[in-house]
């Protein structure tokens, strides 16, 4: 769990401004990463507690994070002056994958 808490801190540190005032990783993408990681962690932990099956927990945790990203982008694309952002979806999915892999290893 301690390792999981470090993940948001690391991602937010990458969003800090560099010397030329440009973000290394845009803050929006860091928030998407953290959201995907959080959704995946909650799903993984819940499934693992109920089933004691790490393989099932991995796939459900990963799928829930990816699905949440897809749903969010689909909803965004229906709003005026907005679109389905593949980079937001990718950041959310990478957050879900990162946490699912780390939790599966432990």
RABEL-V814977 format. One record per residue. N is the residue number from 1. PSI is psi as a letter, one per 30 degrees, with the letter a starting at -180 (* if undefined). D_LAST is the distance of its C-alpha to the last C-alpha in Angstrom with 2 decimals. Layout:
# RABEL-V814977
N_PSI_D_LAST / N_PSI_D_LAST
This chain:
# RABEL-V814977
1_e_9.66 / 2_e_11.67 / 3_e_10.17 / 4_e_10.97 / 5_f_14.40 / 6_f_15.13 / 7_e_15.09 / 8_e_18.39 / 9_e_19.97 / 10_e_19.43 / 11_e_20.79 / 12_e_23.70 / 13_e_24.56 / 14_f_25.08 / 15_f_27.48 / 16_l_29.68 / 17_k_33.08 / 18_l_33.75 / 19_f_37.05 / 20_g_38.93 / 21_g_37.87 / 22_k_35.93 / 23_k_32.36 / 24_e_29.88 / 25_k_27.88 / 26_k_29.82 / 27_e_28.72 / 28_e_28.93 / 29_e_26.33 / 30_e_23.94 / 31_e_24.53 / 32_e_23.89 / 33_e_20.57 / 34_e_19.58 / 35_e_20.97 / 36_e_19.06 / 37_e_15.75 / 38_e_16.78 / 39_e_17.99 / 40_e_14.97 / 41_e_12.65 / 42_e_15.23 / 43_e_15.65 / 44_e_12.08 / 45_e_11.75 / 46_e_15.25 / 47_e_14.97 / 48_e_11.91 / 49_e_13.89 / 50_e_16.99 / 51_f_16.17 / 52_g_13.07 / 53_j_12.76 / 54_e_9.62 / 55_e_12.12 / 56_e_14.61 / 57_e_12.42 / 58_e_11.51 / 59_e_15.25 / 60_e_16.59 / 61_e_14.56 / 62_e_15.67 / 63_e_19.13 / 64_e_19.64 / 65_e_19.10 / 66_e_21.36 / 67_e_23.84 / 68_e_24.11 / 69_e_24.95 / 70_e_27.49 / 71_e_29.09 / 72_e_29.42 / 73_e_31.05 / 74_e_33.29 / 75_e_34.47 / 76_e_35.09 / 77_f_37.14 / 78_f_39.53 / 79_k_40.50 / 80_k_43.54 / 81_h_43.05 / 82_l_39.38 / 83_l_37.60 / 84_j_34.41 / 85_j_32.54 / 86_f_30.39 / 87_e_28.86 / 88_e_27.75 / 89_e_26.27 / 90_e_24.50 / 91_e_23.07 / 92_e_21.80 / 93_e_20.31 / 94_e_18.59 / 95_e_17.04 / 96_e_15.79 / 97_e_14.52 / 98_e_12.79 / 99_e_10.80 / 100_e_10.17 / 101_e_8.88 / 102_e_6.57 / 103_e_5.27 / 104_e_5.57 / 105_e_3.83 / 106_*_0.00
